[in-house]
């Protein structure tokens, strides 16, 4: 699908940019790693933990270059793109370590260059390799990525699909106000700014409601309606899908013509530059998902998450090229789909969480007709906020997780103060994962069942310090495995 998102002119510009980047890379090898995910999946924490563990020599037993002692040092350098905001690593680490608060969510694109000096495991490679790799980490909101399919859709397509999704059972109540307002307007009436504004605001309110924890929906384009930034109030963000559109070309000066023009402006000035300047320059990609929040929200949220992952995969340019084609076009050859917050489950359920993500990824790959890149999955926690233990309940011994829930979090009627460490039995994920992807019969026992897991958010942990007062690296679950898959082969 990605090839349908660009014109010949776009491809020519992409080729020139890639050729320039490859020329620079002959003397300074680099790898561009895209990090994205849907709301609150933990992109900022993932990048902060990755960098912190590499710089401070963290415990990474599955990351072969670190385990074998071949990494001499890792350090931050100036990023190559001066027009892209820098990922504020130092601020995020201070929030995590000193204040024990989670950093703000990603609301715009940012970048950070981490350079690794290493010794190759191969004597032949040591003769020809510089032993230095710069990893350019590109952080961007998943909501922006989900805009890319719009490039291949007309305004009529966008309107039809938005209305079809709005009447799904999991969205019907949330979209009621917007759908009711939409029925009161005539697309062929004269364009009116206040009508356009009311429709856009009502549509944006519906999308924001879908994003709330109890709904945990993921497919919410246009993404800038949720994160407008400096575009807030601009005509490019003042449009909405319209019902009952005529197949004929809209009349000049009509509401339909106004909405269509603004939709096309959004694609031209917001979506296409993002795709051309960032997505087409990636070599590797990790997609972080909050599968447990979707599991708690029910089948509709899981189906929506699968739809979102399908659309995300369809936007990438997968494959491995030859030396010649690689000079003019970058391709993503490895994608990791990672379910975050594995520390909110006891390790006995980690295999089940990973199996659920594997099934979701396999179905998304098949639906997106995605080929040419290695796709792997993982259940992980970039920064582990809990530890494990057991408690006795009658004759039973229950596995629990121990941590400090955030202030205001509740479970079984108990509200936490954000200071008290608590042991929680998180529950078990279902043994048969088919149940996660199949809608229960209305009124059935499964339809009325409580959530599979008891999900509360925890504060970042208190970190251990050495006798000299030095903070140890951030604790994690399978961050080393993610690193090995994403960059390990470049350090072989």
MOQUI-V398881 format. One record per residue. SS is DSSP state (2 for helix, 1 for strand, 0 for the rest). PHI is phi in radians with two decimals (none if undefined). Layout:
SS,PHI  SS,PHI
This chain:
0,none  2,-0.99  2,-1.13  2,-1.41  2,-1.57  0,-2.24  0,-1.72  2,-1.05  2,-1.10  2,-1.02  2,-1.11  2,-1.13  2,-1.16  2,-1.09  2,-1.10  2,-1.14  2,-1.09  2,-1.16  2,-1.06  2,-1.12  2,-1.16  2,-1.16  2,-1.10  2,-1.13  2,-1.20  0,-1.07  0,-1.80  0,-2.46  0,-0.99  1,-2.48  1,-2.36  1,-1.71  1,-1.89  1,-1.49  1,-2.16  1,-2.43  1,3.09  0,-1.57  0,-0.84  0,1.05  0,-1.42  0,1.75  2,-1.12  2,-1.10  2,-1.17  2,-1.03  2,-1.14  2,-1.06  2,-1.20  2,-1.03  2,-1.15  2,-1.06  2,-1.17  2,-1.28  2,-1.18  0,-1.75  0,1.08  0,-1.17  0,-1.37  0,-2.32  0,-1.13  0,-1.63  0,-1.66  2,-1.02  2,-1.09  2,-1.32  2,-1.04  0,-1.46  0,1.32  0,-1.55  1,-1.57  1,-1.32  1,-2.92  1,-2.31  1,-2.67  1,-1.54  1,-2.24  0,-1.12  0,-1.29  0,-1.35  0,-1.82  0,-1.23  0,-1.55  0,-1.78  0,-1.00  1,-1.37  0,-1.18  0,-1.45  2,-1.00  2,-1.08  2,-1.13  2,-1.17  2,-1.15  2,-1.07  2,-1.12  2,-1.22  2,-1.51  0,-1.47  0,-1.67  0,0.93  0,-2.21  0,-1.36  0,-1.14  0,-1.09  0,-1.19  0,-1.13  0,-2.15  0,-2.80  0,-1.36  1,-2.62  1,-2.56  1,-2.61  1,-1.87  1,-1.95  1,-1.83  1,-2.04  1,-1.75  1,-2.57  0,-1.97  0,-1.14  0,-1.30  0,-1.78  2,-1.07  2,-1.08  2,-1.16  2,-1.11  2,-1.23  2,-2.00  0,-1.66  0,-1.35  0,1.16  1,-2.57  1,-2.33  1,-1.74  1,-1.79  1,-1.59  1,-1.59  1,-1.93  1,-1.79  0,-2.62  0,-1.18  2,-1.10  2,-1.06  2,-1.23  2,-1.11  0,-1.24  0,-1.37  2,-1.04  2,-1.04  2,-1.10  2,-1.07  2,-1.74  0,-2.13  0,-1.36  2,-1.09  2,-1.14  2,-1.08  2,-1.04  2,-1.12  2,-1.08  2,-1.16  2,-1.10  2,-1.25  2,-1.13  2,-1.22  2,-1.16  0,-1.73  0,-1.09  0,-0.92  0,-1.29  0,-2.02  0,-0.96  0,-1.15  0,-1.18  0,-1.61  2,-0.99  2,-1.09  2,-1.17  2,-1.12  2,-1.11  2,-1.08  2,-1.07  0,-1.25  0,-1.56  0,-1.89  0,-1.84  0,-0.98  0,-1.58  0,-1.24  1,-1.06  0,-1.06  0,-2.46  2,-1.10  2,-1.21  2,-1.13  2,-1.07  2,-1.16  2,-1.07  2,-1.13  2,-1.12  2,-1.17  2,-1.20  2,-1.14  2,-1.12  2,-1.11  2,-1.10  2,-1.10  2,-1.15  2,-1.14  2,-1.10  2,-1.44  0,-1.07  0,-0.93  0,-1.22  0,-1.76  0,0.93  0,-1.50  0,-2.07  0,-1.55  0,-2.36  0,-1.30  0,-1.34  2,-1.09  2,-1.28  2,-1.18  0,-1.56  0,-2.34  0,-1.22  2,1.01  2,-1.35  2,-1.57  0,-1.01  0,1.48  0,-1.36  2,-0.98  2,-1.14  2,-2.00  0,-1.96  0,-2.58  0,-2.78  0,-1.08  0,-2.13  0,-1.48  0,0.94  0,-1.42  0,-1.31  0,-1.27  0,-1.37  0,-1.07  0,-1.14  0,-1.19  0,-0.99  0,1.53  1,-1.52  2,-1.06  2,-1.02  2,-1.12  2,-1.09  2,-1.11  2,-1.13  2,-1.10  2,-1.24  2,-1.06  2,-1.15  2,-1.14  2,-1.05  2,-1.12  2,-1.25  2,-1.73  2,-2.03  2,-1.35  2,-1.11  2,-1.06  2,-1.08  2,-1.14  2,-1.21  2,-1.54  0,-2.23  2,-1.13  2,-1.28  2,-1.80  0,-1.48  0,-1.82  1,-2.37  1,-2.60  1,-2.08  1,-1.99  1,-1.66  1,-2.29  0,-1.70  2,-1.14  2,-1.21  2,-1.12  2,-1.17  2,-1.05  2,-1.15  2,-1.38  0,1.91  2,-1.02  2,-1.07  2,-1.22  2,-1.15  2,-1.09  2,-1.21  2,-1.10  2,-1.09  2,-1.08  2,-1.13  2,-1.11  2,-1.04  2,-1.20  2,-1.10  2,-1.07  2,-1.18  2,-1.55  0,-1.42  0,-1.84  1,-1.49  0,2.26  0,-2.13  0,-1.74  0,-1.48  2,-1.00  2,-1.22  2,-1.19  2,-1.15  2,-1.15  2,-1.99  0,-2.62  0,-1.46  0,-2.29  1,-1.49  0,-1.87  1,-2.49  1,-2.28  1,-1.93  1,-1.81  1,-2.08  1,-1.45  0,-1.54  0,1.12  2,-1.11  2,-1.25  2,-1.51  0,-2.15  0,-1.22  2,-1.05  2,-1.10  2,-1.74  2,-1.09  2,-1.09  2,-1.21  2,-1.08  2,-1.14  2,-1.14  2,-1.12  2,-1.19  2,-1.07  2,-1.10  2,-1.06  2,-1.15  2,-1.08  2,-1.17  2,-1.16  2,-1.04  2,-1.15  2,-1.20  2,-1.47  0,0.91  0,-1.62  0,-2.43  0,1.81  0,-2.34  1,-1.35  1,-2.04  1,-2.16  1,-2.26  1,-2.71  1,-1.82  0,-2.57  1,-2.43  0,-1.12  0,-2.35  0,-1.40  0,-1.73  0,-2.29  1,-2.23  1,-1.85  1,-2.83  1,-2.39  1,-2.33  1,-1.64  1,-2.29  0,1.16  0,-1.60  1,-1.60  1,-1.93  1,-1.80  1,-1.33  1,-2.25  1,-1.97  1,-2.13  1,-2.94  1,-1.88  1,-1.07  0,-1.08  0,-1.02  0,1.66  0,-1.17  1,-2.27  1,-2.69  0,0.91  0,1.46  1,-1.64  1,-1.85  0,-1.63  0,-1.71  0,1.43  0,-2.16  0,-1.61  1,-1.33  1,-2.39  1,-1.70  1,-2.22  0,-1.53  0,-1.35  0,1.60  0,-2.06  0,-1.31  0,-1.12  0,-1.15  0,-1.64  0,-1.29  2,-0.98  2,-1.09  2,-1.20  2,-1.80  0,-1.90  0,-1.23  0,-1.23  0,-1.14  0,-0.97  0,1.43  0,-1.30  0,-1.06  0,-1.17  0,-1.16  0,-1.76  0,-1.26  0,-1.22  0,-0.97  0,-1.14  0,-2.28  0,-1.69  0,-1.80  0,-2.25  0,-1.62  1,-1.93  0,-1.25  0,-0.99  0,-1.33  0,-1.28  0,-1.53  0,-1.20  1,-2.25  0,-1.32  0,-1.06  0,-1.46  0,1.58  0,-1.46  1,-1.28  0,-1.34  0,-1.18  0,-1.16  0,-1.23  0,-2.68  1,-2.25  0,1.10  2,-1.09  2,-1.13  2,-1.16  2,-1.09  2,-1.09  2,-1.08  2,-1.20  2,-1.43  2,-2.34  2,-1.00  2,-1.18  2,-1.35  2,-1.95  0,-1.30
